[in-house]
Amino acid sequence: MSEVLLCARGLTKRFGGLAAVNDVSLDLWRQRIHAVIGPNGAGKSTLTNLLSGDLVPTAGKVTLDGRDITGWNPERISRAGLGRSYQKTNIFLPFTVWENIRLAAQSRTPQAARWLRLATSVKAANERAERALELAGLQARRGFVAGTISHGEQRQLEIAMTLATDPHVLLLDEPLAGMGTAEAERMVALLLRLKQEHAMLLVEHDMDAVFALADHLTVMVNGQVIASGAPAQVRADANVQSAYLGEEDAAAGPPQGGDAPTRGRAAGLPASWGANSNG
């Protein structure tokens, strides 16, 4: 059943006189993927950091499951049910795939229980790890050293580690970055599977993937939201078209006909949005 799991209202983050995020509001619903797109420096990653607790907002409020989590540290927010991945893969390269996932699952074991090595705690952590391994489609790589698997599989592993912490809200920052076509297709399929049980925020530059995945789309520019709604609605939005395509291209609309869009050019959006960036 769809329900709002995370709610942000009026989020603002200032660095001196610069408003990296300015009065942004959004809702993340279970069983829906909310994609955030925009050019380099739009504030997308800063917004993600505000939601995860990596940055403290200058103004605004964030609630998770109805609880005000504004100003909480990342560990406390994570334990409350929010998981995230980062632009740069964040795994233990010398450890096996299973060891990485098992360590993430073990982080949810109470300190005292870990110290006492209670069998029930070990069993629960193993069960979370096994489920995350299966959900991420990495069973065949279980015993492989993480540093030896492909880039796409390392990104899957990072998501598996996030899943092992048992989140119900996922913040994914460019999970398809640097992937070839086949790896990107596997990641899209994985995210669609995860959608069934999670609310998801997706920051991504691959426009083809965005329009294949998103139930709701928000466009940010210079820290502000210029359009938000159903992907088809945003694609046709005059502000989005005129800001990045110019008046003539906006009047012509997105490409027509049977030709499939090239990567990063879905829906007539600018090619520069398909490049990896910080922001």
SEZA-708882 format. One record per residue (C-alpha): residue number from 1; residue in one letter; x, y, z. Coordinates in Angstrom, 3 decimals, decimal comma. Each point is the difference from the previous one (the first is absolute). Last residue first. Example, Ala and Ser with C-alpha at 12.3 -4.5 7.8 and 13.67 -1.06 7.14 Angstrom:
2
+-----+------+----------+----------+----------+
: seq : type :        X :        Y :        Z :
+-----+------+----------+----------+----------+
:   2 :    s :   13,670 :   -1,060 :    7,140 :
:   1 :    a :   -1,370 :   -3,440 :    0,660 :
+-----+------+----------+----------+----------+
//
This chain:
279
+-----+------+----------+----------+----------+
: seq : type :        X :        Y :        Z :
+-----+------+----------+----------+----------+
: 279 :    g :   25,480 :   18,338 :   -7,608 :
: 278 :    n :    3,218 :   -1,782 :   -0,760 :
: 277 :    s :    0,142 :   -1,158 :   -3,543 :
: 276 :    n :   -0,430 :   -2,877 :   -2,405 :
: 275 :    a :   -1,138 :    1,092 :   -3,443 :
: 274 :    g :   -3,509 :   -0,720 :   -1,270 :
: 273 :    w :   -1,316 :    3,414 :    0,995 :
: 272 :    s :    2,428 :    1,559 :   -2,469 :
: 271 :    a :   -1,925 :   -1,730 :   -2,810 :
: 270 :    p :   -2,969 :    2,287 :    0,570 :
: 269 :    l :   -3,490 :   -1,407 :    0,488 :
: 268 :    g :   -2,025 :   -0,930 :   -3,077 :
: 267 :    a :   -1,979 :   -2,698 :    1,799 :
: 266 :    a :    2,975 :   -2,317 :    0,220 :
: 265 :    r :    3,280 :    1,596 :   -1,042 :
: 264 :    g :    2,293 :   -1,385 :    2,707 :
: 263 :    r :    0,542 :   -3,278 :   -1,813 :
: 262 :    t :   -1,222 :    0,366 :   -3,586 :
: 261 :    p :   -3,717 :    0,217 :   -0,557 :
: 260 :    a :   -1,671 :   -2,825 :   -1,904 :
: 259 :    d :   -1,081 :    0,952 :   -3,514 :
: 258 :    g :   -3,644 :   -0,785 :   -0,683 :
: 257 :    g :   -1,278 :    3,497 :   -0,582 :
: 256 :    q :    0,216 :    3,179 :    2,006 :
: 255 :    p :    2,844 :    1,682 :    1,858 :
: 254 :    p :   -1,160 :    2,229 :    2,894 :
: 253 :    g :   -1,836 :    3,264 :   -0,701 :
: 252 :    a :    0,362 :    2,244 :   -3,049 :
: 251 :    a :   -1,007 :    3,047 :    2,051 :
: 250 :    a :    2,589 :   -0,894 :    2,615 :
: 249 :    d :    2,640 :   -0,387 :   -2,694 :
: 248 :    e :   -0,717 :    3,511 :   -1,281 :
: 247 :    e :   -0,249 :    1,569 :    3,458 :
: 246 :    g :    3,256 :   -1,369 :    1,327 :
: 245 :    l :    0,626 :   -3,594 :    1,004 :
: 244 :    y :    1,073 :    0,321 :    3,608 :
: 243 :    a :   -2,062 :    2,724 :    1,665 :
: 242 :    s :   -2,668 :    0,042 :   -2,686 :
: 241 :    q :   -0,815 :   -3,687 :    0,261 :
: 240 :    v :    0,032 :   -0,227 :    3,775 :
: 239 :    n :   -2,056 :    3,172 :    0,433 :
: 238 :    a :   -2,465 :   -1,051 :   -2,700 :
: 237 :    d :   -0,740 :   -3,330 :    1,674 :
: 236 :    a :   -0,506 :   -2,751 :   -2,577 :
: 235 :    r :    2,516 :   -2,383 :    1,535 :
: 234 :    v :   -1,279 :    0,922 :    3,446 :
: 233 :    q :   -3,538 :   -1,108 :   -0,839 :
: 232 :    a :    1,186 :   -3,215 :   -1,631 :
: 231 :    p :    2,156 :   -0,758 :    3,047 :
: 230 :    a :   -2,882 :    0,567 :    2,461 :
: 229 :    g :    0,646 :    2,985 :    2,239 :
: 228 :    s :    2,643 :    2,544 :    0,950 :
: 227 :    a :    1,369 :    3,029 :   -1,825 :
: 226 :    i :    2,349 :    2,902 :    0,754 :
: 225 :    v :    1,219 :   -1,273 :    3,374 :
: 224 :    q :    2,785 :    2,171 :    1,394 :
: 223 :    g :    3,670 :   -0,530 :    0,821 :
: 222 :    n :    1,311 :    1,601 :   -3,162 :
: 221 :    v :   -2,290 :   -2,129 :   -2,163 :
: 220 :    m :   -1,943 :   -3,019 :    1,222 :
: 219 :    v :   -2,425 :   -2,166 :   -1,974 :
: 218 :    t :   -2,269 :   -2,377 :    1,919 :
: 217 :    l :   -1,473 :   -3,145 :   -1,518 :
: 216 :    h :   -2,610 :   -2,371 :    1,373 :
: 215 :    d :   -0,640 :   -3,613 :   -0,983 :
: 214 :    a :    3,573 :   -0,268 :   -1,251 :
: 213 :    l :    1,532 :   -3,209 :   -1,319 :
: 212 :    a :    0,122 :   -0,093 :   -3,802 :
: 211 :    f :    0,092 :    3,803 :   -0,227 :
: 210 :    v :    2,961 :    0,140 :    2,356 :
: 209 :    a :    1,788 :   -2,893 :   -1,697 :
: 208 :    d :   -0,157 :    1,715 :   -3,392 :
: 207 :    m :    1,037 :    3,267 :    1,629 :
: 206 :    d :    3,217 :   -1,407 :    1,434 :
: 205 :    h :    0,994 :    2,864 :    2,304 :
: 204 :    e :   -1,474 :   -1,466 :    3,193 :
: 203 :    v :   -1,147 :    0,981 :    3,465 :
: 202 :    l :   -2,587 :   -2,596 :    1,006 :
: 201 :    l :   -2,083 :    0,353 :    3,159 :
: 200 :    m :   -1,757 :   -3,245 :    0,908 :
: 199 :    a :   -2,825 :   -1,196 :    2,209 :
: 198 :    h :    0,400 :   -3,708 :    0,506 :
: 197 :    e :   -1,680 :   -3,391 :   -0,251 :
: 196 :    q :   -1,035 :   -0,289 :   -3,656 :
: 195 :    k :    2,590 :    2,539 :   -1,133 :
: 194 :    l :    2,792 :   -2,445 :    0,726 :
: 193 :    r :   -0,925 :   -2,103 :   -3,015 :
: 192 :    l :   -0,095 :    3,067 :   -2,276 :
: 191 :    l :    3,386 :    1,038 :    1,367 :
: 190 :    l :    1,479 :   -3,393 :   -0,873 :
: 189 :    a :   -1,371 :    0,081 :   -3,573 :
: 188 :    v :    1,500 :    3,470 :   -0,503 :
: 187 :    m :    3,326 :   -1,272 :    1,354 :
: 186 :    r :    0,008 :   -2,945 :   -2,389 :
: 185 :    e :   -0,734 :    2,321 :   -2,940 :
: 184 :    a :    2,808 :    2,320 :    1,076 :
: 183 :    e :    2,448 :   -2,920 :    0,094 :
: 182 :    a :   -0,953 :   -1,007 :   -3,552 :
: 181 :    t :    0,231 :    3,563 :   -1,334 :
: 180 :    g :    3,328 :    0,889 :    1,567 :
: 179 :    m :    0,231 :    1,481 :    3,469 :
: 178 :    g :    2,018 :    3,020 :    1,118 :
: 177 :    a :   -2,718 :    1,425 :    2,234 :
: 176 :    l :   -3,072 :   -2,243 :    0,224 :
: 175 :    p :   -0,512 :    0,377 :    3,780 :
: 174 :    e :    0,176 :    3,817 :   -0,290 :
: 173 :    d :   -0,898 :    0,825 :    3,620 :
: 172 :    l :   -2,540 :   -2,505 :    1,318 :
: 171 :    l :   -2,026 :    0,963 :    3,071 :
: 170 :    l :   -1,994 :   -3,019 :    1,184 :
: 169 :    v :   -2,879 :    0,045 :    2,516 :
: 168 :    h :   -1,138 :   -3,272 :    1,603 :
: 167 :    p :    3,409 :   -0,911 :    1,348 :
: 166 :    d :    1,035 :   -3,470 :    1,282 :
: 165 :    t :    3,738 :    0,568 :    0,550 :
: 164 :    a :    0,640 :   -2,832 :   -2,460 :
: 163 :    l :   -1,663 :    2,074 :   -2,721 :
: 162 :    t :    2,807 :    2,559 :    0,193 :
: 161 :    m :    2,603 :   -2,735 :   -0,363 :
: 160 :    a :   -1,920 :   -1,339 :   -3,001 :
: 159 :    i :    0,003 :    3,502 :   -1,511 :
: 158 :    e :    3,775 :    0,150 :    0,361 :
: 157 :    l :    0,255 :   -3,464 :   -1,514 :
: 156 :    q :   -2,067 :    1,031 :   -3,026 :
: 155 :    r :    2,423 :    2,892 :   -0,531 :
: 154 :    q :    2,886 :   -2,469 :    0,267 :
: 153 :    e :   -1,784 :   -2,213 :   -2,526 :
: 152 :    g :   -0,130 :    2,882 :   -2,460 :
: 151 :    h :    3,683 :    0,723 :    0,492 :
: 150 :    s :    0,890 :   -3,645 :   -0,621 :
: 149 :    i :    1,171 :   -2,421 :    2,696 :
: 148 :    t :    3,617 :   -0,312 :    1,122 :
: 147 :    g :    0,084 :    2,587 :    2,788 :
: 146 :    a :   -2,982 :   -1,626 :    1,701 :
: 145 :    v :    1,814 :   -3,314 :    0,452 :
: 144 :    f :   -2,287 :   -2,691 :   -1,380 :
: 143 :    g :   -1,709 :   -2,441 :    2,368 :
: 142 :    r :   -3,584 :    1,181 :   -0,559 :
: 141 :    r :    0,393 :    0,927 :   -3,665 :
: 140 :    a :   -2,584 :   -2,487 :   -1,326 :
: 139 :    q :   -2,468 :    1,084 :    2,689 :
: 138 :    l :    0,328 :    3,644 :   -1,062 :
: 137 :    g :   -3,510 :    0,728 :   -1,258 :
: 136 :    a :   -0,474 :    3,030 :    2,263 :
: 135 :    l :   -3,120 :   -1,521 :    1,558 :
: 134 :    e :    1,826 :   -3,287 :    0,606 :
: 133 :    l :    2,976 :    1,559 :    1,777 :
: 132 :    a :   -2,367 :    2,215 :    2,015 :
: 131 :    r :   -2,020 :   -3,041 :    1,098 :
: 130 :    e :    3,112 :   -1,889 :    1,023 :
: 129 :    a :    1,313 :    3,005 :    1,944 :
: 128 :    r :   -3,252 :    0,494 :    1,878 :
: 127 :    e :   -0,094 :   -3,717 :    0,871 :
: 126 :    n :    3,609 :    0,071 :    1,135 :
: 125 :    a :   -0,701 :    2,962 :    2,267 :
: 124 :    a :   -3,018 :   -1,747 :    1,531 :
: 123 :    k :    1,989 :   -3,202 :    0,584 :
: 122 :    v :    2,876 :    1,828 :    1,645 :
: 121 :    s :   -2,428 :    1,829 :    2,297 :
: 120 :    t :   -1,807 :   -3,215 :    0,942 :
: 119 :    a :    3,271 :   -1,760 :    0,725 :
: 118 :    l :    1,034 :    2,623 :    2,535 :
: 117 :    r :    3,565 :    1,131 :   -0,548 :
: 116 :    l :    0,166 :    1,612 :    3,487 :
: 115 :    w :    1,795 :    2,988 :   -1,443 :
: 114 :    r :   -2,284 :    0,180 :   -2,988 :
: 113 :    a :   -3,082 :   -0,220 :    2,240 :
: 112 :    a :    1,305 :    2,832 :    2,122 :
: 111 :    q :    0,649 :    2,190 :   -3,021 :
: 110 :    p :   -3,408 :   -0,632 :   -1,548 :
: 109 :    t :    0,218 :   -1,681 :   -3,433 :
: 108 :    r :   -0,800 :    2,450 :   -2,792 :
: 107 :    s :    3,649 :    0,367 :   -0,976 :
: 106 :    q :    0,060 :   -3,779 :   -0,496 :
: 105 :    a :   -1,976 :    0,387 :   -3,220 :
: 104 :    a :    2,639 :    2,327 :   -1,438 :
: 103 :    l :    2,761 :   -2,403 :    1,045 :
: 102 :    r :   -1,872 :   -2,899 :   -1,635 :
: 101 :    i :   -0,341 :    1,924 :   -3,258 :
: 100 :    n :    3,712 :    0,715 :   -0,234 :
:  99 :    e :    0,921 :   -3,523 :    1,121 :
:  98 :    w :   -2,293 :   -1,500 :   -2,657 :
:  97 :    v :    1,589 :    2,012 :   -2,814 :
:  96 :    t :    3,434 :   -0,987 :    1,220 :
:  95 :    f :    2,254 :    2,415 :    1,829 :
:  94 :    p :    3,060 :    1,819 :   -1,437 :
:  93 :    l :   -2,184 :    2,677 :   -1,729 :
:  92 :    f :   -2,055 :    1,040 :    3,027 :
:  91 :    i :   -2,815 :    2,028 :   -1,633 :
:  90 :    n :   -0,928 :    3,641 :   -0,635 :
:  89 :    t :   -0,438 :    0,536 :   -3,730 :
:  88 :    k :    0,259 :    3,691 :   -0,803 :
:  87 :    q :   -3,252 :    1,830 :   -0,660 :
:  86 :    y :   -1,363 :   -1,268 :    3,307 :
:  85 :    s :   -2,597 :   -2,529 :    1,106 :
:  84 :    r :   -2,675 :    0,570 :    2,600 :
:  83 :    g :   -2,095 :   -1,750 :    2,617 :
:  82 :    l :   -2,726 :    1,424 :    2,223 :
:  81 :    g :   -1,772 :   -2,094 :    2,627 :
:  80 :    a :    0,410 :    1,618 :    3,418 :
:  79 :    r :    3,424 :   -1,641 :    0,332 :
:  78 :    s :    1,152 :    1,987 :   -3,002 :
:  77 :    i :   -1,311 :    3,228 :    1,491 :
:  76 :    r :    1,920 :   -0,684 :    3,218 :
:  75 :    e :    3,164 :   -0,791 :   -1,935 :
:  74 :    p :   -0,345 :    3,083 :   -2,214 :
:  73 :    n :   -0,294 :    2,488 :    2,915 :
:  72 :    w :   -3,396 :    1,476 :    0,821 :
:  71 :    g :   -0,430 :    3,706 :   -0,835 :
:  70 :    t :   -3,526 :   -0,358 :   -1,347 :
:  69 :    i :   -1,286 :   -3,504 :    0,800 :
:  68 :    d :   -3,582 :    1,023 :    0,850 :
:  67 :    r :   -1,888 :   -3,258 :    0,279 :
:  66 :    g :   -2,982 :   -0,721 :   -2,284 :
:  65 :    d :    1,589 :   -3,061 :   -1,575 :
:  64 :    l :    2,969 :    2,192 :   -0,858 :
:  63 :    t :   -0,445 :    3,772 :    0,308 :
:  62 :    v :    2,275 :    2,715 :   -1,385 :
:  61 :    k :   -0,348 :    3,713 :    0,810 :
:  60 :    g :    1,174 :    3,312 :   -1,406 :
:  59 :    a :    2,803 :    2,453 :    0,609 :
:  58 :    t :    3,801 :    0,022 :    0,044 :
:  57 :    p :   -0,134 :   -3,745 :   -0,504 :
:  56 :    v :    2,544 :   -2,299 :    1,691 :
:  55 :    l :    2,120 :   -1,954 :   -2,475 :
:  54 :    d :    0,805 :   -3,716 :    0,010 :
:  53 :    g :   -3,418 :   -0,452 :    1,605 :
:  52 :    s :   -1,403 :   -2,200 :   -2,751 :
:  51 :    l :   -2,597 :    2,521 :   -1,225 :
:  50 :    l :    2,457 :    2,900 :    0,037 :
:  49 :    n :    2,623 :   -2,077 :   -1,809 :
:  48 :    t :   -2,514 :   -0,856 :   -2,718 :
:  47 :    l :   -0,795 :    3,686 :   -0,463 :
:  46 :    t :    3,710 :    0,782 :   -0,270 :
:  45 :    s :    0,283 :   -2,722 :   -2,627 :
:  44 :    k :   -2,723 :    1,619 :   -2,095 :
:  43 :    g :    1,086 :    3,604 :    0,481 :
:  42 :    a :   -0,055 :    1,143 :   -3,642 :
:  41 :    g :    3,784 :    0,041 :   -0,216 :
:  40 :    n :    0,129 :   -1,898 :   -3,301 :
:  39 :    p :   -3,354 :    0,004 :   -1,762 :
:  38 :    g :   -3,247 :   -1,406 :    1,353 :
:  37 :    i :   -1,710 :   -3,212 :    1,031 :
:  36 :    v :   -1,829 :   -1,338 :    3,048 :
:  35 :    a :   -1,853 :   -3,299 :   -0,362 :
:  34 :    h :   -2,780 :   -1,108 :    2,344 :
:  33 :    i :   -0,511 :   -3,746 :   -0,247 :
:  32 :    r :   -3,274 :   -1,294 :    1,424 :
:  31 :    q :   -0,935 :   -3,167 :    1,895 :
:  30 :    r :    0,078 :    1,827 :    3,365 :
:  29 :    w :   -0,319 :    3,737 :   -0,495 :
:  28 :    l :    2,706 :    2,654 :    0,305 :
:  27 :    d :   -1,324 :    3,534 :    0,449 :
:  26 :    l :    1,698 :    3,216 :   -1,103 :
:  25 :    s :    0,724 :    3,592 :    1,012 :
:  24 :    v :    2,940 :    2,200 :   -0,993 :
:  23 :    d :    0,350 :    3,529 :    1,411 :
:  22 :    n :    3,481 :    0,755 :   -1,386 :
:  21 :    v :    2,751 :   -2,573 :   -0,268 :
:  20 :    a :    3,578 :    1,164 :   -0,728 :
:  19 :    a :   -0,964 :    3,467 :    1,250 :
:  18 :    l :    3,301 :    1,882 :   -0,230 :
:  17 :    g :    0,600 :    2,986 :    2,308 :
:  16 :    g :    1,971 :   -2,019 :    2,526 :
:  15 :    f :   -0,748 :   -3,614 :   -0,797 :
:  14 :    r :   -3,778 :   -0,105 :    0,190 :
:  13 :    k :   -2,215 :   -3,063 :    0,156 :
:  12 :    t :   -3,766 :    0,294 :   -0,273 :
:  11 :    l :   -2,714 :   -2,628 :    0,362 :
:  10 :    g :   -3,481 :    1,507 :   -0,073 :
:   9 :    r :   -1,799 :   -3,243 :    0,790 :
:   8 :    a :    1,357 :   -3,520 :   -0,272 :
:   7 :    c :   -2,177 :   -3,095 :    0,478 :
:   6 :    l :    1,120 :   -3,610 :    0,174 :
:   5 :    l :   -2,228 :   -3,072 :    0,243 :
:   4 :    v :   -3,075 :    1,203 :   -1,897 :
:   3 :    e :   -2,242 :   -2,973 :   -0,635 :
:   2 :    s :   -0,649 :   -2,341 :   -2,904 :
:   1 :    m :   -1,363 :   -3,425 :    0,956 :
+-----+------+----------+----------+----------+
//
